[in-house]
Amino acid sequence: MSLARTILLVVSGYELSLQAREIAERHHYYNIARKYCDEVGKPLLRIGIKRSPLEPPNGDYTLDIDPIVLSLPGGVLGDERSMPFANKQFGVSFNEHTLEHLHNIEDVKAAISECCRVADHAILLAPSPYSIIGLLHPDHKLRMWFKNNNKIVVSQIRGSISQAIVISNPWELAIERS
């Protein structure tokens, strides 16, 4: 076997294991969100429509900027940075792999603030910062990772600036340079 083929197999195996872990993570957190919403009697908001059979289901309400969302039960056309919902209307806002599509740190800050405003709890999921597919995805503008359950580090995919959003109080989001 050639060195190039060996490297390709190793990289493919690595990426497949990352993707499998992310799929399991998505379903794990969706199940937690669904259970909480059922217990408190509030609807679940999913931000970003289900685009793959491997993803968890859409929510009781699903918000997306793609007009196709209107064909879904509970589909709402809208932007995650300015949601058309009341404060604490939902039990959980489940934001699955949408933040990396935003353009800058201010957009991410606005989206997270809205997720916290409209729901009791926000679940924010982003692709692994070590995913090759994630780094090469043409629509991914930002790379993110989470630290200490309260800090989201954001960097531009094609840039060197790293920033972090520190969530000490969900209503007051501060920017910390890292």
N, C-alpha and C positions, 0 to 999 in steps of 0.2 A: 504494500500500500504506500502511495506517495505521501510525502509530508503535507502537501497541500490538501489532499483528501482527508488525512488524519485531522488536520486543523479544522477543516469544514465540518467533520463529524463531531468533534469536540464542541465547537461553537454552536452547532445545531442542537446538540444534546443539552447544552447549557441554556439556550434560549427556550427550548421546549419545557425544561424543568421550571424556569421562571414563569412562563405562561401558565403552566398547570397550577403553580402556587397562587398566581393572581386570580385564576378562575375560582379556586377553592376559597380564597380570601373574600372575593366578591359575594359568593353564596353564604359564607359564614356571617358576614356583617349584614347582609340582606335579611337573613333569618332572624338575627337579633333585632333588627329594626322592625320586622313584621310582628314579632312576638310582643315587643313593647307597644306598638300601635294598637294591636288587638287588646292588650291588657288595659290601656288607658282609654280606649274607645275613640281614638283619633285616627284620621287617615294618614297613610304613608305617602310622602312626596318623593318621586324619583326625578332627578334632574339628569336629562339625557335619556333618549329612548333606547330600548333594547334593540341592538343591531345584530346580534349573533345568537344562535340557539344555545351557546355556552354561557350566556349572561343570565343573571337572575331576571325574574319577571319585571314588567313595568309596575309602577305603584298604583295606588288608588287614584292618584293624580300623577301625571307625567308631564314635566315641563321641558320644552325643547325649542330651539330656534328654527328647526326644520318644519315646514308646514305639514309634512306627513304625520306629525304628532296629532293633528286634528282628527285623523282617522281612527285613533285609539280611544277606547272608553276612558274617560277622565283626562284626555289629552288637552294640554293648554299650550298655545303658542306664546312664547315669551323668552325673555333673556334672564339668565340666572343672576345678573348684576342688578336687576331691578324687577323683582317678582311681583305679580299682581295678586298677592295673597295678604290676608290679615296677619297680624302678629300672633304667633303661637297657634296658628290654625292647624298645624300638623303635629303628630307625635315625633316623627323623624323626617328630616330632609336627607335623602340618600343621594349623594353626589358621587356618581361613579364615572371616573375618567373623563371629566369635562374641563377641569381647571387648566390642564396643560394646553388646551386649545386657545386659551385667552392670550391677549397680546402683551400684557405687562403686569407688574406687581400691583398696580392700582386696581386693575380689573379683577385680579385674584382677591384682593382685599375686599372689594365691593361684593363679589360673589359669596365669600365666606360670611361676611356680615349679613347678607340676605338669608343665607342658610340658617344662621343662628336666630335671626329675627322671626322667621316664619314657622319655626318648629321648636319643640322642647329640646331636641337633640339633633346634632348634625353629624353625619358620617361622611367623611371626605376620603375618597379613594383616588389614587393616582398611579400611573404605571411605574414600575421599578425604575429608578434612575440608572440602573445598570443594564437595562434591556437594550439590546442592539436595535431591535425592531422599533422600540419607543424613540430612540435617538434618531432613527432614519425616517420615521413617519413624517410625511410632508405637511400634515396639519398640526403637528406638535410644535408649539412655539416656545414652551417653557418645560423645564425639567424640575421635578419636585421630589422631595423626600421629607419624611417626618422624623422629628427628634423629640424625645421625652413626652410624647403625647400632647404637647402644647406648642410646638414650634414647627412651622412649615418652612422649609428652606426652598427658595425658588432661584433658579438660574436660567439664563437664556441659553437655548441649545447652541446657537451660533454666536456666543459672546462669552465674556469672562466675568461678568458681574454676577455676584451671588448676593441674595438678600433673604431675609427670613421674616416671616410674619409670626409674631409671638402672641398667642391667645392666652392672656392671663384672665381676662374677663371677656366673654364672647361679644359683649357690646362695645368694648373698647379695643380695637385692633391697632397695635403699634408696629412700626417697621424698625427692624434692627439690622444693621449692616453686618454681614459676616465675612 
